[in-house]
């Protein structure tokens, strides 16, 4: 998911996350990369929905295991992301890591083989 500068529309963001949920269910893929460098600040109402509704559905059903986040620069945006990630890890064991580039984030999500770490 690549957030644009117009991402302050809570209804559009909810629709996007509902689509992500459907795709996780349909594919069995349990990883997500989100580039938040241009994301707008989320409203309290939207953050509440994300934490109580969406996260509980992907977490309780174990639809999401790993999230790679290319972090936004503004502190407020990073703190919002940390809130969601902390809740996801504590309640559902969703592993999250923050990155500065999409290349690093993508690499972290790739499966590795034992041979890669023994040579």
MODELLER restraints for C-alpha pairs under 7 A, 6 or more apart:
rsr = mdl.restraints
at = mdl.atoms
rsr.add(forms.Gaussian(group=physical.xy_distance, feature=features.Distance(at['CA:1:A'], at['CA:33:A']), mean=6.20, stdev=0.5))
rsr.add(forms.Gaussian(group=physical.xy_distance, feature=features.Distance(at['CA:1:A'], at['CA:34:A']), mean=4.57, stdev=0.5))
rsr.add(forms.Gaussian(group=physical.xy_distance, feature=features.Distance(at['CA:1:A'], at['CA:35:A']), mean=6.08, stdev=0.5))
rsr.add(forms.Gaussian(group=physical.xy_distance, feature=features.Distance(at['CA:2:A'], at['CA:34:A']), mean=5.89, stdev=0.5))
rsr.add(forms.Gaussian(group=physical.xy_distance, feature=features.Distance(at['CA:2:A'], at['CA:35:A']), mean=4.74, stdev=0.5))
rsr.add(forms.Gaussian(group=physical.xy_distance, feature=features.Distance(at['CA:2:A'], at['CA:36:A']), mean=6.56, stdev=0.5))
rsr.add(forms.Gaussian(group=physical.xy_distance, feature=features.Distance(at['CA:3:A'], at['CA:35:A']), mean=6.12, stdev=0.5))
rsr.add(forms.Gaussian(group=physical.xy_distance, feature=features.Distance(at['CA:3:A'], at['CA:36:A']), mean=5.47, stdev=0.5))
rsr.add(forms.Gaussian(group=physical.xy_distance, feature=features.Distance(at['CA:3:A'], at['CA:38:A']), mean=5.80, stdev=0.5))
rsr.add(forms.Gaussian(group=physical.xy_distance, feature=features.Distance(at['CA:3:A'], at['CA:39:A']), mean=5.08, stdev=0.5))
rsr.add(forms.Gaussian(group=physical.xy_distance, feature=features.Distance(at['CA:4:A'], at['CA:38:A']), mean=5.31, stdev=0.5))
rsr.add(forms.Gaussian(group=physical.xy_distance, feature=features.Distance(at['CA:4:A'], at['CA:39:A']), mean=5.76, stdev=0.5))
rsr.add(forms.Gaussian(group=physical.xy_distance, feature=features.Distance(at['CA:5:A'], at['CA:38:A']), mean=5.21, stdev=0.5))
rsr.add(forms.Gaussian(group=physical.xy_distance, feature=features.Distance(at['CA:5:A'], at['CA:39:A']), mean=5.75, stdev=0.5))
rsr.add(forms.Gaussian(group=physical.xy_distance, feature=features.Distance(at['CA:5:A'], at['CA:40:A']), mean=6.15, stdev=0.5))
rsr.add(forms.Gaussian(group=physical.xy_distance, feature=features.Distance(at['CA:6:A'], at['CA:40:A']), mean=6.98, stdev=0.5))
rsr.add(forms.Gaussian(group=physical.xy_distance, feature=features.Distance(at['CA:7:A'], at['CA:13:A']), mean=6.83, stdev=0.5))
rsr.add(forms.Gaussian(group=physical.xy_distance, feature=features.Distance(at['CA:7:A'], at['CA:39:A']), mean=5.78, stdev=0.5))
rsr.add(forms.Gaussian(group=physical.xy_distance, feature=features.Distance(at['CA:7:A'], at['CA:40:A']), mean=5.42, stdev=0.5))
rsr.add(forms.Gaussian(group=physical.xy_distance, feature=features.Distance(at['CA:8:A'], at['CA:40:A']), mean=5.20, stdev=0.5))
rsr.add(forms.Gaussian(group=physical.xy_distance, feature=features.Distance(at['CA:8:A'], at['CA:41:A']), mean=6.47, stdev=0.5))
rsr.add(forms.Gaussian(group=physical.xy_distance, feature=features.Distance(at['CA:8:A'], at['CA:42:A']), mean=6.26, stdev=0.5))
rsr.add(forms.Gaussian(group=physical.xy_distance, feature=features.Distance(at['CA:10:A'], at['CA:46:A']), mean=5.84, stdev=0.5))
rsr.add(forms.Gaussian(group=physical.xy_distance, feature=features.Distance(at['CA:21:A'], at['CA:58:A']), mean=6.85, stdev=0.5))
rsr.add(forms.Gaussian(group=physical.xy_distance, feature=features.Distance(at['CA:24:A'], at['CA:30:A']), mean=6.38, stdev=0.5))
rsr.add(forms.Gaussian(group=physical.xy_distance, feature=features.Distance(at['CA:24:A'], at['CA:63:A']), mean=6.10, stdev=0.5))
rsr.add(forms.Gaussian(group=physical.xy_distance, feature=features.Distance(at['CA:25:A'], at['CA:63:A']), mean=6.69, stdev=0.5))
rsr.add(forms.Gaussian(group=physical.xy_distance, feature=features.Distance(at['CA:30:A'], at['CA:63:A']), mean=5.59, stdev=0.5))
rsr.add(forms.Gaussian(group=physical.xy_distance, feature=features.Distance(at['CA:30:A'], at['CA:64:A']), mean=4.42, stdev=0.5))
rsr.add(forms.Gaussian(group=physical.xy_distance, feature=features.Distance(at['CA:30:A'], at['CA:65:A']), mean=5.28, stdev=0.5))
rsr.add(forms.Gaussian(group=physical.xy_distance, feature=features.Distance(at['CA:30:A'], at['CA:66:A']), mean=6.59, stdev=0.5))
rsr.add(forms.Gaussian(group=physical.xy_distance, feature=features.Distance(at['CA:31:A'], at['CA:64:A']), mean=5.92, stdev=0.5))
rsr.add(forms.Gaussian(group=physical.xy_distance, feature=features.Distance(at['CA:31:A'], at['CA:65:A']), mean=5.98, stdev=0.5))
rsr.add(forms.Gaussian(group=physical.xy_distance, feature=features.Distance(at['CA:31:A'], at['CA:66:A']), mean=4.77, stdev=0.5))
rsr.add(forms.Gaussian(group=physical.xy_distance, feature=features.Distance(at['CA:31:A'], at['CA:67:A']), mean=5.77, stdev=0.5))
rsr.add(forms.Gaussian(group=physical.xy_distance, feature=features.Distance(at['CA:32:A'], at['CA:66:A']), mean=6.39, stdev=0.5))
rsr.add(forms.Gaussian(group=physical.xy_distance, feature=features.Distance(at['CA:32:A'], at['CA:67:A']), mean=4.77, stdev=0.5))
rsr.add(forms.Gaussian(group=physical.xy_distance, feature=features.Distance(at['CA:32:A'], at['CA:68:A']), mean=6.25, stdev=0.5))
rsr.add(forms.Gaussian(group=physical.xy_distance, feature=features.Distance(at['CA:33:A'], at['CA:67:A']), mean=5.78, stdev=0.5))
rsr.add(forms.Gaussian(group=physical.xy_distance, feature=features.Distance(at['CA:33:A'], at['CA:68:A']), mean=4.68, stdev=0.5))
rsr.add(forms.Gaussian(group=physical.xy_distance, feature=features.Distance(at['CA:33:A'], at['CA:69:A']), mean=5.89, stdev=0.5))
rsr.add(forms.Gaussian(group=physical.xy_distance, feature=features.Distance(at['CA:33:A'], at['CA:105:A']), mean=6.87, stdev=0.5))
rsr.add(forms.Gaussian(group=physical.xy_distance, feature=features.Distance(at['CA:34:A'], at['CA:68:A']), mean=6.33, stdev=0.5))
rsr.add(forms.Gaussian(group=physical.xy_distance, feature=features.Distance(at['CA:34:A'], at['CA:69:A']), mean=4.99, stdev=0.5))
rsr.add(forms.Gaussian(group=physical.xy_distance, feature=features.Distance(at['CA:34:A'], at['CA:70:A']), mean=6.24, stdev=0.5))
rsr.add(forms.Gaussian(group=physical.xy_distance, feature=features.Distance(at['CA:35:A'], at['CA:69:A']), mean=5.92, stdev=0.5))
rsr.add(forms.Gaussian(group=physical.xy_distance, feature=features.Distance(at['CA:35:A'], at['CA:70:A']), mean=4.59, stdev=0.5))
rsr.add(forms.Gaussian(group=physical.xy_distance, feature=features.Distance(at['CA:35:A'], at['CA:71:A']), mean=6.72, stdev=0.5))
rsr.add(forms.Gaussian(group=physical.xy_distance, feature=features.Distance(at['CA:35:A'], at['CA:102:A']), mean=6.90, stdev=0.5))
rsr.add(forms.Gaussian(group=physical.xy_distance, feature=features.Distance(at['CA:36:A'], at['CA:69:A']), mean=6.99, stdev=0.5))
rsr.add(forms.Gaussian(group=physical.xy_distance, feature=features.Distance(at['CA:36:A'], at['CA:70:A']), mean=5.74, stdev=0.5))
rsr.add(forms.Gaussian(group=physical.xy_distance, feature=features.Distance(at['CA:36:A'], at['CA:71:A']), mean=5.39, stdev=0.5))
rsr.add(forms.Gaussian(group=physical.xy_distance, feature=features.Distance(at['CA:36:A'], at['CA:72:A']), mean=5.11, stdev=0.5))
rsr.add(forms.Gaussian(group=physical.xy_distance, feature=features.Distance(at['CA:37:A'], at['CA:70:A']), mean=6.59, stdev=0.5))
rsr.add(forms.Gaussian(group=physical.xy_distance, feature=features.Distance(at['CA:37:A'], at['CA:71:A']), mean=5.71, stdev=0.5))
rsr.add(forms.Gaussian(group=physical.xy_distance, feature=features.Distance(at['CA:37:A'], at['CA:72:A']), mean=3.90, stdev=0.5))
rsr.add(forms.Gaussian(group=physical.xy_distance, feature=features.Distance(at['CA:37:A'], at['CA:73:A']), mean=6.55, stdev=0.5))
rsr.add(forms.Gaussian(group=physical.xy_distance, feature=features.Distance(at['CA:38:A'], at['CA:72:A']), mean=6.61, stdev=0.5))
rsr.add(forms.Gaussian(group=physical.xy_distance, feature=features.Distance(at['CA:39:A'], at['CA:72:A']), mean=6.97, stdev=0.5))
rsr.add(forms.Gaussian(group=physical.xy_distance, feature=features.Distance(at['CA:41:A'], at['CA:77:A']), mean=5.92, stdev=0.5))
rsr.add(forms.Gaussian(group=physical.xy_distance, feature=features.Distance(at['CA:51:A'], at['CA:84:A']), mean=6.33, stdev=0.5))
rsr.add(forms.Gaussian(group=physical.xy_distance, feature=features.Distance(at['CA:55:A'], at['CA:88:A']), mean=6.79, stdev=0.5))
rsr.add(forms.Gaussian(group=physical.xy_distance, feature=features.Distance(at['CA:58:A'], at['CA:64:A']), mean=5.78, stdev=0.5))
rsr.add(forms.Gaussian(group=physical.xy_distance, feature=features.Distance(at['CA:59:A'], at['CA:88:A']), mean=6.92, stdev=0.5))
rsr.add(forms.Gaussian(group=physical.xy_distance, feature=features.Distance(at['CA:59:A'], at['CA:92:A']), mean=5.11, stdev=0.5))
rsr.add(forms.Gaussian(group=physical.xy_distance, feature=features.Distance(at['CA:60:A'], at['CA:92:A']), mean=6.61, stdev=0.5))
rsr.add(forms.Gaussian(group=physical.xy_distance, feature=features.Distance(at['CA:64:A'], at['CA:94:A']), mean=6.53, stdev=0.5))
rsr.add(forms.Gaussian(group=physical.xy_distance, feature=features.Distance(at['CA:65:A'], at['CA:94:A']), mean=4.73, stdev=0.5))
rsr.add(forms.Gaussian(group=physical.xy_distance, feature=features.Distance(at['CA:65:A'], at['CA:95:A']), mean=6.03, stdev=0.5))
rsr.add(forms.Gaussian(group=physical.xy_distance, feature=features.Distance(at['CA:66:A'], at['CA:94:A']), mean=5.68, stdev=0.5))
rsr.add(forms.Gaussian(group=physical.xy_distance, feature=features.Distance(at['CA:66:A'], at['CA:95:A']), mean=4.77, stdev=0.5))
rsr.add(forms.Gaussian(group=physical.xy_distance, feature=features.Distance(at['CA:66:A'], at['CA:96:A']), mean=5.74, stdev=0.5))
rsr.add(forms.Gaussian(group=physical.xy_distance, feature=features.Distance(at['CA:67:A'], at['CA:95:A']), mean=6.30, stdev=0.5))
rsr.add(forms.Gaussian(group=physical.xy_distance, feature=features.Distance(at['CA:67:A'], at['CA:96:A']), mean=4.70, stdev=0.5))
rsr.add(forms.Gaussian(group=physical.xy_distance, feature=features.Distance(at['CA:67:A'], at['CA:97:A']), mean=6.61, stdev=0.5))
rsr.add(forms.Gaussian(group=physical.xy_distance, feature=features.Distance(at['CA:68:A'], at['CA:96:A']), mean=5.84, stdev=0.5))
rsr.add(forms.Gaussian(group=physical.xy_distance, feature=features.Distance(at['CA:68:A'], at['CA:97:A']), mean=5.24, stdev=0.5))
rsr.add(forms.Gaussian(group=physical.xy_distance, feature=features.Distance(at['CA:68:A'], at['CA:98:A']), mean=6.06, stdev=0.5))
rsr.add(forms.Gaussian(group=physical.xy_distance, feature=features.Distance(at['CA:68:A'], at['CA:105:A']), mean=5.33, stdev=0.5))
rsr.add(forms.Gaussian(group=physical.xy_distance, feature=features.Distance(at['CA:69:A'], at['CA:97:A']), mean=6.25, stdev=0.5))
rsr.add(forms.Gaussian(group=physical.xy_distance, feature=features.Distance(at['CA:69:A'], at['CA:98:A']), mean=4.79, stdev=0.5))
rsr.add(forms.Gaussian(group=physical.xy_distance, feature=features.Distance(at['CA:69:A'], at['CA:99:A']), mean=5.94, stdev=0.5))
rsr.add(forms.Gaussian(group=physical.xy_distance, feature=features.Distance(at['CA:69:A'], at['CA:105:A']), mean=6.72, stdev=0.5))
rsr.add(forms.Gaussian(group=physical.xy_distance, feature=features.Distance(at['CA:70:A'], at['CA:98:A']), mean=5.85, stdev=0.5))
rsr.add(forms.Gaussian(group=physical.xy_distance, feature=features.Distance(at['CA:70:A'], at['CA:99:A']), mean=4.74, stdev=0.5))
rsr.add(forms.Gaussian(group=physical.xy_distance, feature=features.Distance(at['CA:70:A'], at['CA:100:A']), mean=5.35, stdev=0.5))
rsr.add(forms.Gaussian(group=physical.xy_distance, feature=features.Distance(at['CA:70:A'], at['CA:101:A']), mean=5.87, stdev=0.5))
rsr.add(forms.Gaussian(group=physical.xy_distance, feature=features.Distance(at['CA:70:A'], at['CA:102:A']), mean=6.18, stdev=0.5))
rsr.add(forms.Gaussian(group=physical.xy_distance, feature=features.Distance(at['CA:70:A'], at['CA:105:A']), mean=6.77, stdev=0.5))
rsr.add(forms.Gaussian(group=physical.xy_distance, feature=features.Distance(at['CA:71:A'], at['CA:78:A']), mean=6.34, stdev=0.5))
rsr.add(forms.Gaussian(group=physical.xy_distance, feature=features.Distance(at['CA:71:A'], at['CA:98:A']), mean=6.14, stdev=0.5))
rsr.add(forms.Gaussian(group=physical.xy_distance, feature=features.Distance(at['CA:71:A'], at['CA:99:A']), mean=6.25, stdev=0.5))
rsr.add(forms.Gaussian(group=physical.xy_distance, feature=features.Distance(at['CA:71:A'], at['CA:100:A']), mean=6.31, stdev=0.5))
rsr.add(forms.Gaussian(group=physical.xy_distance, feature=features.Distance(at['CA:72:A'], at['CA:78:A']), mean=5.96, stdev=0.5))
rsr.add(forms.Gaussian(group=physical.xy_distance, feature=features.Distance(at['CA:85:A'], at['CA:96:A']), mean=6.33, stdev=0.5))
rsr.add(forms.Gaussian(group=physical.xy_distance, feature=features.Distance(at['CA:88:A'], at['CA:94:A']), mean=5.35, stdev=0.5))
rsr.add(forms.Gaussian(group=physical.xy_distance, feature=features.Distance(at['CA:89:A'], at['CA:95:A']), mean=5.97, stdev=0.5))
rsr.add(forms.Gaussian(group=physical.xy_distance, feature=features.Distance(at['CA:99:A'], at['CA:105:A']), mean=5.79, stdev=0.5))
